[in-house]
């Protein structure tokens, strides 16, 4: 059996992001900062908690990526990228649109 592009992509680290700094590290920091700002502001506490959960998930993925474990970063990416992230972004977008409507009145 030959090596497919998909198999190759999952075996080799990306040359531009070999240890997952951009994929997990910086995104995790962003979720932490956003969660802290939301926690101290007037946004929903549950949304801030979702940001903290996303931070912990991505930080675990980053640590596992540094350790060379292949399955944990994949699971972390699926959880944050397919479940937690879209819920966070959708909820935040709804709140921002709702708040923008209040300011324009």
MOPAC internal coordinates of N, CA, C and O (Angstrom, degrees):
PM7 1SCF
backbone

  N    0.0000 0     0.00 0     0.00 0    0    0    0
  C    1.4556 1     0.00 0     0.00 0    1    0    0
  C    1.5181 1   109.43 1     0.00 0    2    1    0
  O    1.2310 1   121.41 1   -44.88 1    3    2    1
  N    1.2861 1   114.91 1   135.12 1    3    2    1
  C    1.4517 1   119.82 1   178.62 1    5    3    2
  C    1.5196 1   111.63 1   -82.60 1    6    5    3
  O    1.2310 1   121.22 1   -17.12 1    7    6    5
  N    1.2964 1   115.27 1   162.88 1    7    6    5
  C    1.4562 1   120.88 1   178.47 1    9    7    6
  C    1.5224 1   108.12 1   -83.83 1   10    9    7
  O    1.2310 1   120.80 1   -58.58 1   11   10    9
  N    1.3024 1   116.08 1   121.42 1   11   10    9
  C    1.4566 1   119.73 1   178.10 1   13   11   10
  C    1.5204 1   109.55 1   -83.83 1   14   13   11
  O    1.2310 1   120.83 1   -14.01 1   15   14   13
  N    1.3063 1   116.02 1   165.99 1   15   14   13
  C    1.4622 1   120.60 1   179.06 1   17   15   14
  C    1.5189 1   111.09 1   -62.44 1   18   17   15
  O    1.2310 1   120.45 1   143.40 1   19   18   17
  N    1.3202 1   116.74 1   -36.60 1   19   18   17
  C    1.4588 1   120.40 1   179.49 1   21   19   18
  C    1.5233 1   111.27 1   -66.51 1   22   21   19
  O    1.2310 1   120.16 1   136.07 1   23   22   21
  N    1.3270 1   117.31 1   -43.93 1   23   22   21
  C    1.4656 1   120.40 1   177.19 1   25   23   22
  C    1.5192 1   110.91 1   -62.26 1   26   25   23
  O    1.2310 1   120.37 1   138.15 1   27   26   25
  N    1.3130 1   116.90 1   -41.85 1   27   26   25
  C    1.4556 1   121.10 1   179.74 1   29   27   26
  C    1.5254 1   110.85 1   -64.61 1   30   29   27
  O    1.2310 1   120.58 1   139.48 1   31   30   29
  N    1.3228 1   116.50 1   -40.52 1   31   30   29
  C    1.4617 1   120.41 1  -178.56 1   33   31   30
  C    1.5224 1   111.53 1   -63.72 1   34   33   31
  O    1.2310 1   120.06 1   144.85 1   35   34   33
  N    1.3259 1   117.50 1   -35.15 1   35   34   33
  C    1.4605 1   119.58 1  -179.14 1   37   35   34
  C    1.5253 1   112.93 1   -85.33 1   38   37   35
  O    1.2310 1   119.33 1   163.65 1   39   38   37
  N    1.3160 1   118.89 1   -16.35 1   39   38   37
  C    1.4656 1   121.42 1   179.28 1   41   39   38
  C    1.5177 1   112.69 1   -85.33 1   42   41   39
  O    1.2310 1   120.43 1   138.82 1   43   42   41
  N    1.2958 1   116.79 1   -41.18 1   43   42   41
  C    1.4605 1   121.17 1  -173.86 1   45   43   42
  C    1.5247 1   110.87 1   -99.00 1   46   45   43
  O    1.2310 1   120.02 1   -43.62 1   47   46   45
  N    1.3366 1   117.57 1   136.38 1   47   46   45
  C    1.4612 1   118.90 1   174.60 1   49   47   46
  C    1.5239 1   110.07 1   -69.87 1   50   49   47
  O    1.2310 1   121.12 1   -30.92 1   51   50   49
  N    1.3062 1   115.46 1   149.08 1   51   50   49
  C    1.4604 1   119.87 1   179.24 1   53   51   50
  C    1.5217 1   109.40 1   -68.46 1   54   53   51
  O    1.2310 1   120.38 1   -41.27 1   55   54   53
  N    1.3077 1   116.88 1   138.73 1   55   54   53
  C    1.4630 1   120.64 1  -178.96 1   57   55   54
  C    1.5211 1   111.62 1   -64.49 1   58   57   55
  O    1.2310 1   120.01 1   149.91 1   59   58   57
  N    1.3234 1   117.59 1   -30.09 1   59   58   57
  C    1.4604 1   120.64 1  -179.38 1   61   59   58
  C    1.5204 1   113.05 1   -87.56 1   62   61   59
  O    1.2310 1   119.79 1   167.16 1   63   62   61
  N    1.3234 1   118.00 1   -12.84 1   63   62   61
  C    1.4548 1   122.28 1  -176.96 1   65   63   62
  C    1.5350 1   109.76 1  -147.53 1   66   65   63
  O    1.2310 1   119.71 1  -118.55 1   67   66   65
  N    1.3282 1   118.16 1    61.45 1   67   66   65
  C    1.4664 1   119.86 1  -170.21 1   69   67   66
  C    1.5234 1   115.21 1   -66.46 1   70   69   67
  O    1.2310 1   119.04 1   148.81 1   71   70   69
  N    1.3058 1   119.43 1   -31.19 1   71   70   69
  C    1.4675 1   120.14 1  -177.28 1   73   71   70
  C    1.5233 1   112.35 1  -113.28 1   74   73   71
  O    1.2310 1   119.81 1  -167.20 1   75   74   73
  N    1.3085 1   117.96 1    12.80 1   75   74   73
  C    1.4544 1   120.87 1   175.94 1   77   75   74
  C    1.5138 1   115.03 1    79.21 1   78   77   75
  O    1.2310 1   119.96 1  -157.82 1   79   78   77
  N    1.3329 1   117.69 1    22.18 1   79   78   77
  C    1.4622 1   119.62 1  -178.94 1   81   79   78
  C    1.5214 1   110.68 1   -61.71 1   82   81   79
  O    1.2310 1   120.23 1   132.85 1   83   82   81
  N    1.3259 1   117.16 1   -47.15 1   83   82   81
  C    1.4581 1   119.85 1  -179.35 1   85   83   82
  C    1.5198 1   111.68 1   -73.92 1   86   85   83
  O    1.2310 1   120.37 1   141.33 1   87   86   85
  N    1.3097 1   116.89 1   -38.67 1   87   86   85
  C    1.4564 1   120.65 1  -176.48 1   89   87   86
  C    1.5208 1   111.57 1   -69.42 1   90   89   87
  O    1.2310 1   120.14 1   133.27 1   91   90   89
  N    1.3057 1   117.35 1   -46.73 1   91   90   89
  C    1.4551 1   120.66 1  -174.50 1   93   91   90
  C    1.5256 1   112.72 1  -110.69 1   94   93   91
  O    1.2310 1   119.73 1   132.31 1   95   94   93
  N    1.3149 1   118.13 1   -47.69 1   95   94   93
  C    1.4588 1   121.71 1  -171.52 1   97   95   94
  C    1.5142 1   114.53 1   -62.23 1   98   97   95
  O    1.2310 1   120.00 1   122.47 1   99   98   97
  N    1.3265 1   117.61 1   -57.53 1   99   98   97
  C    1.4612 1   120.34 1  -176.93 1  101   99   98
  C    1.5254 1   112.05 1   -70.41 1  102  101   99
  O    1.2310 1   120.39 1   144.53 1  103  102  101
  N    1.3097 1   116.85 1   -35.47 1  103  102  101
  C    1.4623 1   119.58 1   176.84 1  105  103  102
  C    1.5238 1   110.44 1   -65.85 1  106  105  103
  O    1.2310 1   120.15 1   141.24 1  107  106  105
  N    1.3172 1   117.32 1   -38.76 1  107  106  105
  C    1.4664 1   121.02 1   177.11 1  109  107  106
  C    1.5198 1   110.63 1   -62.96 1  110  109  107
  O    1.2310 1   120.20 1   136.32 1  111  110  109
  N    1.3284 1   117.22 1   -43.68 1  111  110  109
  C    1.4674 1   120.67 1   178.48 1  113  111  110
  C    1.5253 1   110.15 1   -61.72 1  114  113  111
  O    1.2310 1   120.35 1   139.20 1  115  114  113
  N    1.3403 1   116.93 1   -40.80 1  115  114  113
  C    1.4573 1   119.84 1   179.24 1  117  115  114
  C    1.5259 1   110.73 1   -62.02 1  118  117  115
  O    1.2310 1   119.91 1   134.88 1  119  118  117
  N    1.3301 1   117.77 1   -45.12 1  119  118  117
  C    1.4639 1   120.34 1   179.21 1  121  119  118
  C    1.5252 1   110.81 1   -63.43 1  122  121  119
  O    1.2310 1   119.71 1   144.12 1  123  122  121
  N    1.3292 1   118.17 1   -35.88 1  123  122  121
  C    1.4656 1   120.90 1   177.90 1  125  123  122
  C    1.5247 1   110.49 1   -64.90 1  126  125  123
  O    1.2310 1   120.23 1   131.42 1  127  126  125
  N    1.3191 1   117.16 1   -48.58 1  127  126  125
  C    1.4702 1   121.07 1  -179.86 1  129  127  126
  C    1.5304 1   110.35 1   -62.50 1  130  129  127
  O    1.2310 1   120.26 1   134.43 1  131  130  129
  N    1.3301 1   117.11 1   -45.57 1  131  130  129
  C    1.4653 1   120.52 1   179.16 1  133  131  130
  C    1.5273 1   110.64 1   -62.21 1  134  133  131
  O    1.2310 1   120.05 1   137.75 1  135  134  133
  N    1.3276 1   117.51 1   -42.25 1  135  134  133
  C    1.4604 1   120.87 1   178.80 1  137  135  134
  C    1.5220 1   112.21 1   -63.47 1  138  137  135
  O    1.2310 1   120.42 1   137.91 1  139  138  137
  N    1.3321 1   116.79 1   -42.09 1  139  138  137
  C    1.4676 1   120.19 1   178.36 1  141  139  138
  C    1.5207 1   111.56 1   -64.54 1  142  141  139
  O    1.2310 1   120.26 1   137.52 1  143  142  141
  N    1.3299 1   117.10 1   -42.48 1  143  142  141
  C    1.4636 1   120.14 1   178.54 1  145  143  142
  C    1.5270 1   111.38 1   -65.52 1  146  145  143
  O    1.2310 1   120.45 1   140.76 1  147  146  145
  N    1.3150 1   116.75 1   -39.24 1  147  146  145
  C    1.4646 1   119.84 1   178.46 1  149  147  146
  C    1.5217 1   111.18 1   -69.32 1  150  149  147
  O    1.2310 1   120.48 1   143.43 1  151  150  149
  N    1.3238 1   116.69 1   -36.57 1  151  150  149
  C    1.4630 1   120.91 1  -179.48 1  153  151  150
  C    1.5301 1   110.38 1   -63.73 1  154  153  151
  O    1.2310 1   120.54 1   140.46 1  155  154  153
  N    1.3381 1   116.58 1   -39.54 1  155  154  153
  C    1.4628 1   119.99 1  -178.30 1  157  155  154
  C    1.5221 1   112.26 1   -86.94 1  158  157  155
  O    1.2310 1   119.84 1   169.62 1  159  158  157
  N    1.3142 1   117.91 1   -10.38 1  159  158  157
  C    1.4614 1   121.60 1  -178.97 1  161  159  158
  C    1.5111 1   112.10 1   -97.88 1  162  161  159
  O    1.2310 1   121.58 1    25.29 1  163  162  161
  N    1.3202 1   114.58 1  -154.71 1  163  162  161
  C    1.4628 1   120.24 1  -175.96 1  165  163  162
  C    1.5245 1   113.02 1  -102.62 1  166  165  163
  O    1.2310 1   120.06 1  -164.62 1  167  166  165
  N    1.3112 1   117.50 1    15.38 1  167  166  165
  C    1.4642 1   120.59 1   179.30 1  169  167  166
  C    1.5244 1   110.58 1   -82.88 1  170  169  167
  O    1.2310 1   121.24 1   -14.89 1  171  170  169
  N    1.3116 1   115.24 1   165.11 1  171  170  169
  C    1.4647 1   121.43 1  -178.21 1  173  171  170
  C    1.5303 1   110.43 1   -61.23 1  174  173  171
  O    1.2310 1   120.89 1   -46.61 1  175  174  173
  N    1.3224 1   115.90 1   133.39 1  175  174  173
  C    1.4669 1   120.95 1   179.73 1  177  175  174
  C    1.5236 1   111.29 1   -62.46 1  178  177  175
  O    1.2310 1   120.43 1   144.59 1  179  178  177
  N    1.3271 1   116.79 1   -35.41 1  179  178  177
  C    1.4572 1   120.25 1  -179.74 1  181  179  178
  C    1.5283 1   111.12 1   -65.46 1  182  181  179
  O    1.2310 1   120.33 1   144.81 1  183  182  181
  N    1.3213 1   116.97 1   -35.19 1  183  182  181
  C    1.4659 1   120.40 1   176.07 1  185  183  182
  C    1.5248 1   110.31 1   -66.53 1  186  185  183
  O    1.2310 1   120.20 1   138.74 1  187  186  185
  N    1.3307 1   117.22 1   -41.26 1  187  186  185
  C    1.4638 1   120.58 1   176.42 1  189  187  186
  C    1.5273 1   110.46 1   -62.80 1  190  189  187
  O    1.2310 1   120.29 1   138.84 1  191  190  189
  N    1.3271 1   117.05 1   -41.16 1  191  190  189
  C    1.4658 1   120.27 1   177.42 1  193  191  190
  C    1.5231 1   111.25 1   -63.37 1  194  193  191
  O    1.2310 1   120.21 1   141.85 1  195  194  193
  N    1.3251 1   117.21 1   -38.15 1  195  194  193
  C    1.4609 1   120.45 1   176.10 1  197  195  194
  C    1.5277 1   110.29 1   -62.32 1  198  197  195
  O    1.2310 1   120.29 1   142.60 1  199  198  197
  N    1.3321 1   117.06 1   -37.40 1  199  198  197
  C    1.4614 1   120.63 1   174.86 1  201  199  198
  C    1.5215 1   111.95 1   -63.35 1  202  201  199
  O    1.2310 1   120.41 1   139.73 1  203  202  201
  N    1.3302 1   116.83 1   -40.27 1  203  202  201
  C    1.4674 1   120.22 1   177.76 1  205  203  202
  C    1.5259 1   111.64 1   -66.57 1  206  205  203
  O    1.2310 1   120.50 1   141.00 1  207  206  205
  N    1.3281 1   116.66 1   -39.00 1  207  206  205
  C    1.4700 1   120.47 1   177.45 1  209  207  206
  C    1.5250 1   109.98 1   -64.26 1  210  209  207
  O    1.2310 1   120.62 1   137.84 1  211  210  209
  N    1.3312 1   116.42 1   -42.16 1  211  210  209
  C    1.4703 1   119.78 1   177.43 1  213  211  210
  C    1.5249 1   110.28 1   -62.60 1  214  213  211
  O    1.2310 1   120.35 1   140.67 1  215  214  213
  N    1.3401 1   116.94 1   -39.33 1  215  214  213
  C    1.4623 1   120.46 1   176.87 1  217  215  214
  C    1.5270 1   110.96 1   -60.25 1  218  217  215
  O    1.2310 1   120.38 1   131.28 1  219  218  217
  N    1.3237 1   116.89 1   -48.72 1  219  218  217
  C    1.4659 1   120.27 1  -179.17 1  221  219  218
  C    1.5216 1   111.57 1   -62.68 1  222  221  219
  O    1.2310 1   120.54 1   139.55 1  223  222  221
  N    1.3239 1   116.57 1   -40.45 1  223  222  221
  C    1.4614 1   121.01 1   179.15 1  225  223  222
  C    1.5248 1   110.80 1   -62.97 1  226  225  223
  O    1.2310 1   120.60 1   132.19 1  227  226  225
  N    1.3231 1   116.46 1   -47.81 1  227  226  225
  C    1.4646 1   119.88 1  -178.68 1  229  227  226
  C    1.5289 1   111.83 1   -70.52 1  230  229  227
  O    1.2310 1   120.07 1   145.45 1  231  230  229
  N    1.3374 1   117.47 1   -34.55 1  231  230  229
  C    1.4647 1   120.03 1   176.83 1  233  231  230
  C    1.5284 1   110.45 1   -65.27 1  234  233  231
  O    1.2310 1   120.42 1   141.31 1  235  234  233
  N    1.3314 1   116.79 1   -38.69 1  235  234  233
  C    1.4680 1   119.99 1   175.99 1  237  235  234
  C    1.5218 1   110.41 1   -64.59 1  238  237  235
  O    1.2310 1   120.46 1   139.58 1  239  238  237
  N    1.3253 1   116.73 1   -40.42 1  239  238  237
  C    1.4644 1   120.35 1   176.76 1  241  239  238
  C    1.5119 1   112.01 1   -63.65 1  242  241  239
  O    1.2310 1   120.39 1   141.65 1  243  242  241
  N    1.3322 1   116.87 1   -38.35 1  243  242  241
  C    1.4614 1   121.01 1   178.31 1  245  243  242
  C    1.5215 1   110.70 1   -66.52 1  246  245  243
  O    1.2310 1   120.62 1   134.53 1  247  246  245
  N    1.3291 1   116.42 1   -45.47 1  247  246  245
  C    1.4669 1   119.66 1   178.30 1  249  247  246
  C    1.5187 1   112.18 1   -62.00 1  250  249  247
  O    1.2310 1   120.69 1   138.91 1  251  250  249
  N    1.3151 1   116.30 1   -41.09 1  251  250  249
  C    1.4669 1   119.92 1   178.33 1  253  251  250
  C    1.5181 1   111.13 1   -67.58 1  254  253  251
  O    1.2310 1   120.53 1   144.51 1  255  254  253
  N    1.3252 1   116.60 1   -35.49 1  255  254  253
  C    1.4656 1   120.11 1   177.36 1  257  255  254
  C    1.5230 1   110.52 1   -64.46 1  258  257  255
  O    1.2310 1   120.58 1   139.37 1  259  258  257
  N    1.3360 1   116.51 1   -40.63 1  259  258  257
  C    1.4665 1   120.16 1   176.94 1  261  259  258
  C    1.5253 1   111.41 1   -65.52 1  262  261  259
  O    1.2310 1   120.80 1   144.94 1  263  262  261
  N    1.3305 1   116.07 1   -35.06 1  263  262  261
  C    1.4654 1   120.68 1  -179.72 1  265  263  262
  C    1.5223 1   112.67 1   -77.56 1  266  265  263
  O    1.2310 1   120.39 1   168.40 1  267  266  265
  N    1.3191 1   116.86 1   -11.60 1  267  266  265
  C    1.4561 1   120.54 1   178.57 1  269  267  266
  C    1.5156 1   114.79 1    86.12 1  270  269  267
  O    1.2310 1   120.17 1  -166.84 1  271  270  269
  N    1.3199 1   117.28 1    13.16 1  271  270  269
  C    1.4648 1   121.34 1   177.28 1  273  271  270
  C    1.5268 1   107.74 1   -82.19 1  274  273  271
  O    1.2310 1   120.21 1   -52.37 1  275  274  273
  N    1.3192 1   117.21 1   127.63 1  275  274  273
  C    1.4633 1   120.16 1  -172.46 1  277  275  274
  C    1.5226 1   113.87 1   -87.67 1  278  277  275
  O    1.2310 1   119.26 1   148.45 1  279  278  277
  N    1.3103 1   119.02 1   -31.55 1  279  278  277
  C    1.4644 1   119.81 1  -172.59 1  281  279  278
  C    1.5202 1   113.60 1   -81.12 1  282  281  279
  O    1.2310 1   119.74 1   145.24 1  283  282  281
  N    1.3253 1   118.11 1   -34.76 1  283  282  281
  C    1.4657 1   120.57 1  -177.28 1  285  283  282
  C    1.5264 1   111.58 1   -66.20 1  286  285  283
  O    1.2310 1   118.51 1   133.90 1  287  286  285
  N    1.3431 1   120.44 1   -46.10 1  287  286  285
  C    1.4682 1   118.30 1   177.11 1  289  287  286
  C    1.5276 1   112.95 1   -60.52 1  290  289  287
  O    1.2310 1   120.31 1   145.02 1  291  290  289
  N    1.3203 1   117.01 1   -34.98 1  291  290  289
  C    1.4649 1   119.71 1   178.25 1  293  291  290
  C    1.5223 1   110.33 1   -66.02 1  294  293  291
  O    1.2310 1   120.24 1   135.66 1  295  294  293
  N    1.3199 1   117.15 1   -44.34 1  295  294  293
  C    1.4671 1   120.56 1   178.31 1  297  295  294
  C    1.5241 1   110.82 1   -65.22 1  298  297  295
  O    1.2310 1   120.34 1   139.00 1  299  298  297
  N    1.3366 1   116.95 1   -41.00 1  299  298  297
  C    1.4598 1   120.36 1   178.68 1  301  299  298
  C    1.5209 1   111.14 1   -63.48 1  302  301  299
  O    1.2310 1   120.55 1   139.89 1  303  302  301
  N    1.3233 1   116.56 1   -40.11 1  303  302  301
  C    1.4627 1   120.19 1   178.44 1  305  303  302
  C    1.5195 1   110.96 1   -65.45 1  306  305  303
  O    1.2310 1   120.20 1   141.55 1  307  306  305
  N    1.3165 1   117.23 1   -38.45 1  307  306  305
  C    1.4666 1   120.07 1   178.28 1  309  307  306
  C    1.5226 1   111.47 1   -66.54 1  310  309  307
  O    1.2310 1   120.61 1   136.93 1  311  310  309
  N    1.3265 1   116.44 1   -43.07 1  311  310  309
  C    1.4637 1   119.55 1  -178.66 1  313  311  310
  C    1.5247 1   110.61 1   -66.48 1  314  313  311
  O    1.2310 1   120.53 1   129.44 1  315  314  313
  N    1.3299 1   116.59 1   -50.56 1  315  314  313
  C    1.4618 1   119.66 1  -177.60 1  317  315  314
  C    1.5245 1   112.03 1   -73.65 1  318  317  315
  O    1.2310 1   120.26 1   143.13 1  319  318  317
  N    1.3177 1   117.12 1   -36.87 1  319  318  317
  C    1.4565 1   119.98 1  -174.89 1  321  319  318
  C    1.5090 1   115.16 1   -85.32 1  322  321  319
  O    1.2310 1   119.88 1   152.66 1  323  322  321
  N    1.3197 1   117.83 1   -27.34 1  323  322  321
  C    1.4597 1   119.97 1  -176.13 1  325  323  322
  C    1.5228 1   113.20 1  -106.77 1  326  325  323
  O    1.2310 1   120.07 1   160.00 1  327  326  325
  N    1.3292 1   117.46 1   -20.00 1  327  326  325
  C    1.4633 1   119.36 1  -176.91 1  329  327  326
  C    1.5306 1   110.87 1  -120.72 1  330  329  327
  O    1.2310 1   120.72 1   111.81 1  331  330  329
  N    1.3185 1   116.23 1   -68.19 1  331  330  329
  C    1.4624 1   120.60 1  -173.89 1  333  331  330
  C    1.5130 1   114.49 1   -64.74 1  334  333  331
  O    1.2310 1   120.51 1   135.33 1  335  334  333
  N    1.3219 1   116.62 1   -44.67 1  335  334  333
  C    1.4586 1   120.29 1  -178.82 1  337  335  334
  C    1.5167 1   113.57 1   -60.50 1  338  337  335
  O    1.2310 1   119.45 1   126.59 1  339  338  337
  N    1.3371 1   118.66 1   -53.41 1  339  338  337
  C    1.4656 1   118.97 1   179.31 1  341  339  338
  C    1.5286 1   113.71 1   -59.89 1  342  341  339
  O    1.2310 1   120.03 1   142.08 1  343  342  341
  N    1.3402 1   117.54 1   -37.92 1  343  342  341
  C    1.4662 1   119.64 1   177.33 1  345  343  342
  C    1.5243 1   109.78 1   -64.06 1  346  345  343
  O    1.2310 1   120.52 1   135.38 1  347  346  345
  N    1.3321 1   116.61 1   -44.62 1  347  346  345
  C    1.4598 1   121.26 1   179.54 1  349  347  346
  C    1.5229 1   110.71 1   -60.18 1  350  349  347
  O    1.2310 1   120.58 1   130.07 1  351  350  349
  N    1.3392 1   116.51 1   -49.93 1  351  350  349
  C    1.4714 1   120.20 1  -176.89 1  353  351  350
  C    1.5191 1   111.89 1   -65.03 1  354  353  351
  O    1.2310 1   120.00 1   138.35 1  355  354  353
  N    1.3204 1   117.60 1   -41.65 1  355  354  353
  C    1.4610 1   121.13 1   179.74 1  357  355  354
  C    1.5222 1   110.69 1   -64.13 1  358  357  355
  O    1.2310 1   120.52 1   133.27 1  359  358  357
  N    1.3194 1   116.60 1   -46.73 1  359  358  357
  C    1.4583 1   121.07 1  -179.76 1  361  359  358
  C    1.5301 1   110.52 1   -63.47 1  362  361  359
  O    1.2310 1   120.15 1   134.57 1  363  362  361
  N    1.3204 1   117.32 1   -45.43 1  363  362  361
  C    1.4589 1   120.48 1   178.93 1  365  363  362
  C    1.5258 1   110.62 1   -62.66 1  366  365  363
  O    1.2310 1   119.76 1   137.89 1  367  366  365
  N    1.3217 1   118.07 1   -42.11 1  367  366  365
  C    1.4603 1   121.39 1   178.05 1  369  367  366
  C    1.5138 1   112.20 1   -60.96 1  370  369  367
  O    1.2310 1   120.38 1   137.40 1  371  370  369
  N    1.3327 1   116.87 1   -42.60 1  371  370  369
  C    1.4663 1   120.38 1   178.15 1  373  371  370
  C    1.5230 1   110.36 1   -62.13 1  374  373  371
  O    1.2310 1   120.18 1   136.52 1  375  374  373
  N    1.3344 1   117.25 1   -43.48 1  375  374  373
  C    1.4643 1   120.45 1   178.91 1  377  375  374
  C    1.5247 1   111.77 1   -63.96 1  378  377  375
  O    1.2310 1   120.25 1   138.34 1  379  378  377
  N    1.3257 1   117.13 1   -41.66 1  379  378  377
  C    1.4642 1   120.05 1  -179.74 1  381  379  378
  C    1.5237 1   111.66 1   -67.09 1  382  381  379
  O    1.2310 1   119.86 1   138.69 1  383  382  381
  N    1.3224 1   117.86 1   -41.31 1  383  382  381
  C    1.4689 1   120.74 1   177.86 1  385  383  382
  C    1.5249 1   109.95 1   -65.34 1  386  385  383
  O    1.2310 1   120.56 1   137.67 1  387  386  385
  N    1.3180 1   116.53 1   -42.33 1  387  386  385
  C    1.4614 1   120.16 1   178.91 1  389  387  386
  C    1.5294 1   110.96 1   -62.20 1  390  389  387
  O    1.2310 1   120.39 1   136.60 1  391  390  389
  N    1.3412 1   116.86 1   -43.40 1  391  390  389
  C    1.4593 1   120.42 1   179.42 1  393  391  390
  C    1.5220 1   111.87 1   -68.44 1  394  393  391
  O    1.2310 1   119.81 1   145.48 1  395  394  393
  N    1.3254 1   117.96 1   -34.52 1  395  394  393
  C    1.4648 1   120.96 1   177.94 1  397  395  394
  C    1.5222 1   110.13 1   -65.95 1  398  397  395
  O    1.2310 1   119.95 1   144.83 1  399  398  397
  N    1.3221 1   117.71 1   -35.17 1  399  398  397
  C    1.4613 1   121.43 1   177.28 1  401  399  398
  C    1.5137 1   112.08 1   -66.36 1  402  401  399
  O    1.2310 1   120.22 1   145.67 1  403  402  401
  N    1.3252 1   117.19 1   -34.33 1  403  402  401
  C    1.4633 1   121.03 1   178.27 1  405  403  402
  C    1.5207 1   111.22 1   -69.96 1  406  405  403
  O    1.2310 1   120.19 1   142.28 1  407  406  405
  N    1.3350 1   117.25 1   -37.72 1  407  406  405
  C    1.4571 1   121.25 1  -177.64 1  409  407  406
  C    1.5211 1   112.20 1   -71.75 1  410  409  407
  O    1.2310 1   119.65 1   150.61 1  411  410  409
  N    1.3289 1   118.27 1   -29.39 1  411  410  409
  C    1.4605 1   120.26 1  -176.62 1  413  411  410
  C    1.5215 1   112.39 1   -82.19 1  414  413  411
  O    1.2310 1   119.70 1   168.04 1  415  414  413
  N    1.3416 1   118.18 1   -11.96 1  415  414  413
  C    1.4648 1   120.36 1  -178.77 1  417  415  414
  C    1.5024 1   111.64 1   -81.46 1  418  417  415
  O    1.2310 1   120.10 1   180.00 1  419  418  417

